[in-house]
Every structure is written in C-alpha cells, then in structure tokens.
C-alpha cells in the first residue's frame, strides 16, 4: 500500500532558558547572559521593565545566542529583565524577572579655588573673594587668628558663590581665612587667604 506519509509532528514549545543573569554592569549598559536549555528554539525574546509590572520587548535574539548587550540606560537606575525561548509552536514560560541597578556616575572632587583674596572694608568687616570652580555643590569658609586653630564661618555656601562679606570682626586683629569646595564625593584641599 502506497500513499503520502503523514507529516512529521510539529516541534514542541522550546524549553525556557536557564541561568539568566547580568554581567559587566556600567553606568549606561549591561550584558544579559543565559544558558540555552532547548534545541529547537528560533530565538529568545527579552523584555525590560522599570517596575517588574510594565514590560516592553526590547529585542529578539537569534537561535543559540546566549548573551545580549543592553545600552542607553540611565545611571543609578533600577531595571528589570526577563527572557523566554520562542519557536513556531509558541513561547516558553518567562524566566524569573532579573533585578539590575546601573552604576552611579561618580562626580570628581572639585578643585580648590585658585585664590582667596581678603579686602578690608572697615575696622570690623572684610570682603572675601575667590574664583568659581566646577562640580562644586557648596563652599566651606573657616577663619583663624593664629593660622593653626580654625573655626567655621559658614557651614556651607551655595554653589557658584564667589564672595562673602564678614562683619563683627575685632579691630586691630590679624585674621586668617581659608576656603574649600565640596560635593557629594568629597571636599577639596584648603585655599588660604593671601
């Protein structure tokens, strides 16, 4: 008896990938890696979410691929990822969601102001001036009468401040002043008044 042989059975739904993880995390990118646990997938669908609830497919990687680079991310930000295998029969189950936080951009410690100039305004007041620096969030001023023991004049002066008038000083007294620029990373060295 002859006839047309029955068609082969369709491929089953592929197994879900295993070992889904993140590596090489930077401030704006990371690599996703996984283990290919099936032999019949046509690709891998990868989804991304900001909250593990609202998902967007960001790519479909090809069969037998075991990594994918995610770029264009924001520093110090949480992302969630998940992956599943696909073929003509349908998708596998999703992997568990993967939590990832990108690295934080470290702002460098600001440079110290190049100079700190003191100009006498009256017997009890003085004008302090300095050039602005970059990357500062605040300035700290201190004063001394002997150049050894220092006391704060202001806790913090706002960024981009370039002068300060100090009043209530004692006449006929030698004062020393110094200034430091700071941000969330740390404080510069001190610049002492001329």
Secondary structure as UniProt FT lines:
FT   STRAND          18..23
FT   STRAND          30..35
FT   STRAND          43..49
FT   STRAND          55..62
FT   TURN            63..64
FT   STRAND          67..70
FT   TURN            75..76
FT   STRAND          78..87
FT   TURN            88..89
FT   STRAND          90..91
FT   STRAND          98..101
FT   STRAND          117..122
FT   TURN            123..124
FT   STRAND          125..129
FT   STRAND          138..144
FT   STRAND          151..158
FT   TURN            159..160
FT   STRAND          163..166
FT   TURN            171..172
FT   STRAND          176..182
FT   STRAND          191..192
//
